[in-house]
Amino acid sequence: MAIICVDAGTTVIKAVGYDATGAETAVARRATTVSRPAPGHAEQDMHAVWDAVADAVREVAATVETVDFVAVTAQGDGCWLVDRDGEPTGPAVLWNDGRAAAVIDAWTRSGTAAAAFAVNGSSAASGLPHAVLTWLREHRPDRLERAAALLTCGGWLFSRMTGEIVADESDASAPFMDLRTRAYSPELLTLFGLEWAERLLPPIRSGHVAALTSDALGLPLGTPVVMAPYDIVTTALGAGAVLPGQACGILGTTLCTEVLVESPPDAEPTGITIAVPGGYLRAFPTFAGTEVVQWACRLLGLRDPAELGELALLGEPGAGGLAFLPYLSPAGERAPFSDPLARGGLLGLSFEHGREQVARAVLEGLTMVIRDCLAATGAAPTELRVCGGGSASAAWLRLIADVTGLPVRRPADDEVGARGAYLVGLAATGGAASVAEAAARHVRLRAAVEPDPGLRDRYDRLFADFLTLRTAEARSWPLLAGMRSRA
């Protein structure tokens, strides 16, 4: 008896095997490639992603005798178009693609984005389907003419496994869902001028189960396949954030700070809101996360993020008056504010600063974004559960605790998104009464990293300074965009 869960991230595909007790027994990983064929573009070969998933599952399947079910979670957003035969009409346009920045800027300036937020609870971003579809209609109408369905990565993988074209409720949430009816909104389609795209929207499902029809996984045909929510949802669940008020931070390609709430937001247009069973997930996924850490390692000539953390600890809180705005994505930023023109900056440099101050400023800047996103949720969590590749850094966890003032806890599982898919799969197939009940049985946490109360006032002041500096720098972003266009 075994369960296999797939977590298809942006750069790494993982298949995880679990035994009858819920313990991890095997993990297979496959790297995937993000191509950037033009400035601001971020794409993936859809067949290459599927092949990586199938290969990883086959590796895990070879270690077990009987598989009860397969559960699938994957990166969200983006635009994964397929034709009537279920085949791609071209490469997938990813969640961090910036080609539609001008579309988002126009919707923001016209008030369209704010009007949509009142219905949908999600701010506009260039990697969301409405923006990508609008761009494709102008620049690649041939792809739309051949398209029969708009999928996300999870929907694409589920379609290859089962032959069904559906969307999980989480994937369907942004940008076309009315949160209160949990159905596609004709009002939103009209607002964005996308009435023509309604034919591309697949049926919405929650906890959907279908039979395996593909022999590519090395599993018996008919094996149940569970379509789990997309990765930022399953990661929160896998970290044990399953009740209203519980918070989770993903330290990955995106820094995604999220909290479960009981009702749709009545707030400023920022972040995204995802429908989940029994409530909503308010999530603030940034465009730049651990890629910033990797960039800093290259800049400073460091071997790995661990060395960056060690170097950062040599600097004092506040990095000697050096501040870092970590908005390095070519797509700008989408959380906790939305601005496709946003750019990063290292502010206050002088001859007095060295490598340790730069390292400290980089990690503090990223951590200020986490605190900023936590504040934007409007919630008051008592702890923050963190996961993702960045959570392996003891130095960063210490900074997160000190900057947010919250105890920080890591799940015992390394593959937290897969664990969340496992919990959803148990509930969907009758192995647990609910996801919360499954989490109570199967989620374990490591000891908390406690904040230093002596640093609270200092980081309160530094956070206020960070916000002031960002507001001041934002005035230069349109000028910088004009300079880039002339380069």
Secondary structure by P-SEA (a helix, b strand, c coil): cbbbbbbbcccbbbbbbbcccccccbbbbbbbbbbcccccbbbbcaaaaaaaaaaaaaaaaaacccccbbbbbccccccccccccccccccccccccccaaaaaaaaaaaaaaaaaaaccccccccccaaaaaaaaaaccccccccccccccaaaaaaaaaccccccccccccccccccccccccaaaaaaaccccccccccccccbbbbbbcccccccccccbbbbcccaaaaaaaaaccccccbbbbbccccbbbbbbbcccccccccbbbbbccccccbbbbbcccaaaaaaaaaaaccccaaaaaaaaaaccccccccccccccccccccccccccccccccccccccccaaaaaaaaaaaaaaaaaaaaaaacccccbbbbbccccccaaaaaaaaaaacbbbbbccccaaaaaaaaaaaaaaacccccaaaaaaacccccccccccccaaaaaaaaaaaaaaaaaaaccaaaaaaaaaaac
